[in-house]
Amino acid sequence: MAKYPDFLKEGDEVRIVSPAGAIEPVFVDGAIITLTSWGFKATEGMFTRHALGRYAGNEQERYTDLQQALDDPRVKAILCSRGGYGLAQIIDRIDFSRFLKNPKWVIGFSDITILHQAILSTGFISIHGVMAKQLTELPAHSEALLLLENILKGKTPSYKIIPDAKNRQGTAKGKLIGGNLSVFMGMRGTKFDLSFKNSILFIEDVGEKPYQVDRMLQNLRISGALSQLSGLLVGQFTEYDEDPDMKKSLHQIIADAVKDYDYPVCYNFSAGHIDQNFPLLMGATAELSVEQNGAGLTFQTTFWKKAEKLLNL
């Protein structure tokens, strides 16, 4: 069972790093302002603002900042400035031995899905959530920001999800895995590949054509991954056009991929490449309940783990 890093206290350090795509410096400035307003000490890596084409600096620079942030015992959380592309080039060089001695929260989405997978392999939980652009541009009262702040300070979320006609009812419990579909599919067959058995799979993506989504889902179906799940949580698929030649919508493509299984499926969760990108605890034990009048997603916290042990539950 994956573990929670320690929650943050006032004055704790949050390091902003750019392990993938280049970030506009104004968004680093904005993230620092927001993190400071939450009571944290916001710092940045040596190369956080570097740019080399699409990348936030060369491979060595991106590796150095991420490795140092993971190693530094003073850092209690790491905010990845943005996704883009680049983590696949360096993830197998990352040494998590010092991270295991001083585990910390890692926050991000999109290409950061790879880092979530790597952290999950160490036995710790991380946060699929907003990054520097959202911390800069969203209003302070934005739900996505408030939820992230609450998690870092020890209050785990409990979500109520509006009904969707495509939902399949039922209850599932399992480790929450996944993230950006095309990104985690790029790690299939590597040591960072996901373990699907008895897990709740979360998927989202941006700019992928319906036939490309279908191709990835067919891989998961043929390999047996989809048959091992306990539940499926479908986030937001954005910046694509429906393909009339597919003769079905993107959501119908997803439904057809899992039609032979009986676990619950919940559509339209507010996470992905959208402003209201609600944070998810990747690797945490979650419970997904899908009913006719809506769905719920809750997380088992360390508090409840201790309570269950004390009560011999």
Secondary structure as a PSIPRED ss2 file (coil, helix, strand):
# PSIPRED VFORMAT (PSIPRED V4.0)

   1 M C   1.000  0.000  0.000
   2 A C   1.000  0.000  0.000
   3 K E   0.000  0.000  1.000
   4 Y C   1.000  0.000  0.000
   5 P C   1.000  0.000  0.000
   6 D C   1.000  0.000  0.000
   7 F C   1.000  0.000  0.000
   8 L C   1.000  0.000  0.000
   9 K C   1.000  0.000  0.000
  10 E C   1.000  0.000  0.000
  11 G C   1.000  0.000  0.000
  12 D C   1.000  0.000  0.000
  13 E E   0.000  0.000  1.000
  14 V E   0.000  0.000  1.000
  15 R E   0.000  0.000  1.000
  16 I E   0.000  0.000  1.000
  17 V E   0.000  0.000  1.000
  18 S C   1.000  0.000  0.000
  19 P C   1.000  0.000  0.000
  20 A C   1.000  0.000  0.000
  21 G E   0.000  0.000  1.000
  22 A C   1.000  0.000  0.000
  23 I C   1.000  0.000  0.000
  24 E C   1.000  0.000  0.000
  25 P H   0.000  1.000  0.000
  26 V H   0.000  1.000  0.000
  27 F H   0.000  1.000  0.000
  28 V H   0.000  1.000  0.000
  29 D H   0.000  1.000  0.000
  30 G H   0.000  1.000  0.000
  31 A H   0.000  1.000  0.000
  32 I H   0.000  1.000  0.000
  33 I H   0.000  1.000  0.000
  34 T H   0.000  1.000  0.000
  35 L H   0.000  1.000  0.000
  36 T H   0.000  1.000  0.000
  37 S H   0.000  1.000  0.000
  38 W C   1.000  0.000  0.000
  39 G C   1.000  0.000  0.000
  40 F C   1.000  0.000  0.000
  41 K E   0.000  0.000  1.000
  42 A E   0.000  0.000  1.000
  43 T E   0.000  0.000  1.000
  44 E E   0.000  0.000  1.000
  45 G C   1.000  0.000  0.000
  46 M C   1.000  0.000  0.000
  47 F C   1.000  0.000  0.000
  48 T C   1.000  0.000  0.000
  49 R C   1.000  0.000  0.000
  50 H C   1.000  0.000  0.000
  51 A C   1.000  0.000  0.000
  52 L E   0.000  0.000  1.000
  53 G C   1.000  0.000  0.000
  54 R C   1.000  0.000  0.000
  55 Y E   0.000  0.000  1.000
  56 A C   1.000  0.000  0.000
  57 G C   1.000  0.000  0.000
  58 N C   1.000  0.000  0.000
  59 E H   0.000  1.000  0.000
  60 Q H   0.000  1.000  0.000
  61 E H   0.000  1.000  0.000
  62 R H   0.000  1.000  0.000
  63 Y H   0.000  1.000  0.000
  64 T H   0.000  1.000  0.000
  65 D H   0.000  1.000  0.000
  66 L H   0.000  1.000  0.000
  67 Q H   0.000  1.000  0.000
  68 Q H   0.000  1.000  0.000
  69 A H   0.000  1.000  0.000
  70 L H   0.000  1.000  0.000
  71 D H   0.000  1.000  0.000
  72 D C   1.000  0.000  0.000
  73 P C   1.000  0.000  0.000
  74 R C   1.000  0.000  0.000
  75 V E   0.000  0.000  1.000
  76 K E   0.000  0.000  1.000
  77 A E   0.000  0.000  1.000
  78 I E   0.000  0.000  1.000
  79 L E   0.000  0.000  1.000
  80 C E   0.000  0.000  1.000
  81 S C   1.000  0.000  0.000
  82 R C   1.000  0.000  0.000
  83 G C   1.000  0.000  0.000
  84 G C   1.000  0.000  0.000
  85 Y C   1.000  0.000  0.000
  86 G C   1.000  0.000  0.000
  87 L H   0.000  1.000  0.000
  88 A H   0.000  1.000  0.000
  89 Q H   0.000  1.000  0.000
  90 I C   1.000  0.000  0.000
  91 I H   0.000  1.000  0.000
  92 D H   0.000  1.000  0.000
  93 R H   0.000  1.000  0.000
  94 I C   1.000  0.000  0.000
  95 D C   1.000  0.000  0.000
  96 F C   1.000  0.000  0.000
  97 S H   0.000  1.000  0.000
  98 R H   0.000  1.000  0.000
  99 F H   0.000  1.000  0.000
 100 L H   0.000  1.000  0.000
 101 K H   0.000  1.000  0.000
 102 N C   1.000  0.000  0.000
 103 P C   1.000  0.000  0.000
 104 K C   1.000  0.000  0.000
 105 W E   0.000  0.000  1.000
 106 V E   0.000  0.000  1.000
 107 I E   0.000  0.000  1.000
 108 G E   0.000  0.000  1.000
 109 F C   1.000  0.000  0.000
 110 S H   0.000  1.000  0.000
 111 D H   0.000  1.000  0.000
 112 I H   0.000  1.000  0.000
 113 T H   0.000  1.000  0.000
 114 I H   0.000  1.000  0.000
 115 L H   0.000  1.000  0.000
 116 H H   0.000  1.000  0.000
 117 Q H   0.000  1.000  0.000
 118 A H   0.000  1.000  0.000
 119 I H   0.000  1.000  0.000
 120 L H   0.000  1.000  0.000
 121 S H   0.000  1.000  0.000
 122 T H   0.000  1.000  0.000
 123 G C   1.000  0.000  0.000
 124 F E   0.000  0.000  1.000
 125 I C   1.000  0.000  0.000
 126 S E   0.000  0.000  1.000
 127 I E   0.000  0.000  1.000
 128 H E   0.000  0.000  1.000
 129 G C   1.000  0.000  0.000
 130 V C   1.000  0.000  0.000
 131 M C   1.000  0.000  0.000
 132 A H   0.000  1.000  0.000
 133 K H   0.000  1.000  0.000
 134 Q H   0.000  1.000  0.000
 135 L H   0.000  1.000  0.000
 136 T H   0.000  1.000  0.000
 137 E H   0.000  1.000  0.000
 138 L C   1.000  0.000  0.000
 139 P C   1.000  0.000  0.000
 140 A C   1.000  0.000  0.000
 141 H C   1.000  0.000  0.000
 142 S C   1.000  0.000  0.000
 143 E H   0.000  1.000  0.000
 144 A H   0.000  1.000  0.000
 145 L H   0.000  1.000  0.000
 146 L H   0.000  1.000  0.000
 147 L H   0.000  1.000  0.000
 148 L H   0.000  1.000  0.000
 149 E H   0.000  1.000  0.000
 150 N H   0.000  1.000  0.000
 151 I H   0.000  1.000  0.000
 152 L H   0.000  1.000  0.000
 153 K C   1.000  0.000  0.000
 154 G C   1.000  0.000  0.000
 155 K C   1.000  0.000  0.000
 156 T C   1.000  0.000  0.000
 157 P C   1.000  0.000  0.000
 158 S E   0.000  0.000  1.000
 159 Y E   0.000  0.000  1.000
 160 K E   0.000  0.000  1.000
 161 I E   0.000  0.000  1.000
 162 I C   1.000  0.000  0.000
 163 P C   1.000  0.000  0.000
 164 D C   1.000  0.000  0.000
 165 A C   1.000  0.000  0.000
 166 K C   1.000  0.000  0.000
 167 N C   1.000  0.000  0.000
 168 R E   0.000  0.000  1.000
 169 Q C   1.000  0.000  0.000
 170 G E   0.000  0.000  1.000
 171 T E   0.000  0.000  1.000
 172 A E   0.000  0.000  1.000
 173 K E   0.000  0.000  1.000
 174 G E   0.000  0.000  1.000
 175 K E   0.000  0.000  1.000
 176 L E   0.000  0.000  1.000
 177 I E   0.000  0.000  1.000
 178 G E   0.000  0.000  1.000
 179 G E   0.000  0.000  1.000
 180 N E   0.000  0.000  1.000
 181 L H   0.000  1.000  0.000
 182 S H   0.000  1.000  0.000
 183 V H   0.000  1.000  0.000
 184 F H   0.000  1.000  0.000
 185 M H   0.000  1.000  0.000
 186 G C   1.000  0.000  0.000
 187 M C   1.000  0.000  0.000
 188 R C   1.000  0.000  0.000
 189 G C   1.000  0.000  0.000
 190 T C   1.000  0.000  0.000
 191 K C   1.000  0.000  0.000
 192 F C   1.000  0.000  0.000
 193 D C   1.000  0.000  0.000
 194 L C   1.000  0.000  0.000
 195 S C   1.000  0.000  0.000
 196 F C   1.000  0.000  0.000
 197 K C   1.000  0.000  0.000
 198 N C   1.000  0.000  0.000
 199 S E   0.000  0.000  1.000
 200 I E   0.000  0.000  1.000
 201 L E   0.000  0.000  1.000
 202 F E   0.000  0.000  1.000
 203 I E   0.000  0.000  1.000
 204 E E   0.000  0.000  1.000
 205 D E   0.000  0.000  1.000
 206 V E   0.000  0.000  1.000
 207 G C   1.000  0.000  0.000
 208 E C   1.000  0.000  0.000
 209 K C   1.000  0.000  0.000
 210 P H   0.000  1.000  0.000
 211 Y H   0.000  1.000  0.000
 212 Q H   0.000  1.000  0.000
 213 V H   0.000  1.000  0.000
 214 D H   0.000  1.000  0.000
 215 R H   0.000  1.000  0.000
 216 M H   0.000  1.000  0.000
 217 L H   0.000  1.000  0.000
 218 Q H   0.000  1.000  0.000
 219 N H   0.000  1.000  0.000
 220 L H   0.000  1.000  0.000
 221 R H   0.000  1.000  0.000
 222 I H   0.000  1.000  0.000
 223 S C   1.000  0.000  0.000
 224 G C   1.000  0.000  0.000
 225 A H   0.000  1.000  0.000
 226 L H   0.000  1.000  0.000
 227 S H   0.000  1.000  0.000
 228 Q H   0.000  1.000  0.000
 229 L C   1.000  0.000  0.000
 230 S C   1.000  0.000  0.000
 231 G E   0.000  0.000  1.000
 232 L E   0.000  0.000  1.000
 233 L E   0.000  0.000  1.000
 234 V E   0.000  0.000  1.000
 235 G E   0.000  0.000  1.000
 236 Q E   0.000  0.000  1.000
 237 F E   0.000  0.000  1.000
 238 T E   0.000  0.000  1.000
 239 E C   1.000  0.000  0.000
 240 Y C   1.000  0.000  0.000
 241 D C   1.000  0.000  0.000
 242 E C   1.000  0.000  0.000
 243 D C   1.000  0.000  0.000
 244 P H   0.000  1.000  0.000
 245 D H   0.000  1.000  0.000
 246 M H   0.000  1.000  0.000
 247 K C   1.000  0.000  0.000
 248 K C   1.000  0.000  0.000
 249 S C   1.000  0.000  0.000
 250 L H   0.000  1.000  0.000
 251 H H   0.000  1.000  0.000
 252 Q H   0.000  1.000  0.000
 253 I H   0.000  1.000  0.000
 254 I H   0.000  1.000  0.000
 255 A H   0.000  1.000  0.000
 256 D H   0.000  1.000  0.000
 257 A H   0.000  1.000  0.000
 258 V C   1.000  0.000  0.000
 259 K C   1.000  0.000  0.000
 260 D C   1.000  0.000  0.000
 261 Y C   1.000  0.000  0.000
 262 D C   1.000  0.000  0.000
 263 Y C   1.000  0.000  0.000
 264 P C   1.000  0.000  0.000
 265 V E   0.000  0.000  1.000
 266 C E   0.000  0.000  1.000
 267 Y C   1.000  0.000  0.000
 268 N C   1.000  0.000  0.000
 269 F C   1.000  0.000  0.000
 270 S C   1.000  0.000  0.000
 271 A C   1.000  0.000  0.000
 272 G C   1.000  0.000  0.000
 273 H C   1.000  0.000  0.000
 274 I C   1.000  0.000  0.000
 275 D C   1.000  0.000  0.000
 276 Q C   1.000  0.000  0.000
 277 N C   1.000  0.000  0.000
 278 F C   1.000  0.000  0.000
 279 P C   1.000  0.000  0.000
 280 L E   0.000  0.000  1.000
 281 L E   0.000  0.000  1.000
 282 M E   0.000  0.000  1.000
 283 G C   1.000  0.000  0.000
 284 A C   1.000  0.000  0.000
 285 T E   0.000  0.000  1.000
 286 A E   0.000  0.000  1.000
 287 E E   0.000  0.000  1.000
 288 L E   0.000  0.000  1.000
 289 S E   0.000  0.000  1.000
 290 V E   0.000  0.000  1.000
 291 E E   0.000  0.000  1.000
 292 Q C   1.000  0.000  0.000
 293 N C   1.000  0.000  0.000
 294 G E   0.000  0.000  1.000
 295 A E   0.000  0.000  1.000
 296 G E   0.000  0.000  1.000
 297 L E   0.000  0.000  1.000
 298 T E   0.000  0.000  1.000
 299 F E   0.000  0.000  1.000
 300 Q C   1.000  0.000  0.000
 301 T C   1.000  0.000  0.000
 302 T H   0.000  1.000  0.000
 303 F H   0.000  1.000  0.000
 304 W H   0.000  1.000  0.000
 305 K H   0.000  1.000  0.000
 306 K H   0.000  1.000  0.000
 307 A H   0.000  1.000  0.000
 308 E H   0.000  1.000  0.000
 309 K H   0.000  1.000  0.000
 310 L H   0.000  1.000  0.000
 311 L C   1.000  0.000  0.000
 312 N C   1.000  0.000  0.000
 313 L C   1.000  0.000  0.000
